């Protein structure tokens, strides 16, 4: 677990535990819809980082509820952190190594 500018980067094991043990969780997948539909973490919501309405989508979330974000490798989720901060989030967690790391450890994904 590492912390950088109020953002916690969590190893997949810790990310999984936090996402599935807390009732109030906003789990956001910032990959493209095509990537999302090919497999995502259960209960995730897809907000495409490359979409023109990405920031508008984020503003629909509850800023007082922790947000957990991930992408394929961790690059887009890292880049998206600033947008979450701009909207007013102070509890931001991201998945270290993204979905690639998640799958590497054998954790389940679901598809649409």
N, C-alpha and C positions, 0 to 999 in steps of 0.2 A: 504494500500500500504506500503510495507516494502522494504528497500534497504539494500543489503548486498554485499559488494565487487563489486560494479558497476552493480549488477543485481537487477532489480526491480521485486518483487513478487507482482502481482496484484490480487485483489479480482475479481471474475468472472464478476461483473458488469462493472468494469473499463477495464478489459481485453477485454471484448466484445466491448465496446465503442471504444477503441483504434484500435482494429483489423478491425472493420467495418467502421471507419471514416477516416482512413489513406489510401492513394493510394499505397504507397510503404511499403508493409508489407510482410514479409516472415513468414508464419505460419507453424510451424513444429510440427508434432505429433510424439513423440519418442517411441510410443508403437509398438508392433509386428504387422505385416501385418494382422493377424487374428483379433486382437483387432480393428485395424483401419477400416477394412472392415465391422465390426459389428456396427460401428457408430463413426463419427468424426465431428469436427467442419468444417463447409463449407469452402472450398478453402484451407484446410490444405494439406500439403505434408507429406508423411510418410517416416521417416528415422528411421528404427528399431535400438534402442539403443543397442540391443544385437548382431547386425550384425557385421561381421568382417570389412565391409567397411563403418561403421558409420562415422568415421572421414573423410574418402574420400568423402562421400556424403556431409558432412557439407562444405568441401572446395570448392564445386561447387557453393555455395551461395555467394551473394554479401555482403561482410563484412561491407560496408558503409551504408547498408539498415538495419533498425532495425529487429531483429528476435524475434518472439513470440513463445515460446515453451510450450508444455504441454504433460502430460501422463495421466495415469488413476488416480493416487492419488497425484502426485507431487514429488514422490521419484526419479523416473528415470529422470524427467526433471531437478531436482536439481543436480543429479549426472552428467548429460550431460553438464551442464554449463561450466565446465572446458574445455571440448572439443571445445565448441564454442569460448571461450576466446583464446585458443591455436591457432585457425585459424585466429584470429584477430578481432573478434566482440567486439564492445564496447557498443552497445545498445542491451542489452539482457533483455527480459521480460518473466517471467514465470507465469503460471496460478496457483494461490493459491488453493490447494486442488484438482488440476487436473480436469479431465473430470467428476469425481464423484460429485464434488462441482458444476460444470457447470450444470449438469443434475438436481441436487437437487433443483436448482433455476428455473428449467423449461425451460432453454435455449435449443434451437433446436440443433440437430445433424443430419447429413445426412449419408447415407451408400452407398456403391458401389453396 
